[in-house]
Amino acid sequence: MFKPNVYCFAGCEYGDRASWCSTISGNGCHYNGETCCESCKKYKTSIPNCEYGDRSSFCPIFIAEDRGRCVTYSHICCVTCANPQSATTAAPAPATGTSSDPTSCEYGDQVSWCSTISASNCYYNEERCCESCKKHKTSIPNCKFGDRNPTCATLVAANRAICFGNEEACCASCT
């Protein structure tokens, strides 16, 4: 009596259908998953629309260079982009998919220089440097990242009258 292999996916009762399947990579399974069903089962993920992981082997390096690329390439680099903190470690995909809110910071900083951004530059680069700018946020009303002019602290310390007419530019130093 025939006993089905319980470790195979449905439709894979007879295993791989080609001799080269043992050399297939996860990204190759997106195109040959039916032919190489036995070999591809080790690459299966639970990430929606990402059955066998990243569709290209370049994803970990490509995304690590610039996390902002996930906005455009998340359908190709689905595992790499599913983890907002690391370009080399897979994690479950965000529950709602790609956010349409540009300030959500789903993919972290988009450019490498963000780690050195000043608080005043966050007013102009918050979308690109969302993760790094979080550390500069203040609780001062209408003063999200503190002084808009980096020289305010020095100027106000020397002459408090500077605040007159410069309340917005020096919102933290003048409070």
JOJO-V607986 format. One record per backbone hydrogen bond with DSSP energy under -1.0 kcal/mol. CO is the residue of the C=O (numbers start at 1). NH is the residue of the N-H. If there is no record, write none. Layout:
# JOJO-V607986
co/nh
CO/NH
CO/NH
This chain:
# JOJO-V607986
co/nh
5/8
9/12
12/15
18/21
20/23
21/24
25/29
28/32
29/33
32/36
35/17
36/40
40/43
47/50
50/53
51/45
56/59
58/62
59/63
60/64
61/65
66/69
67/70
68/71
69/73
70/74
73/76
73/77
76/55
77/81
94/97
101/104
105/108
111/114
113/116
114/117
119/122
121/124
121/125
122/126
125/129
128/110
129/133
133/136
134/137
140/143
143/146
144/138
149/152
151/155
152/156
153/157
154/158
155/159
159/162
160/163
161/164
163/166
166/170
168/171
169/148
169/149
170/174
172/175
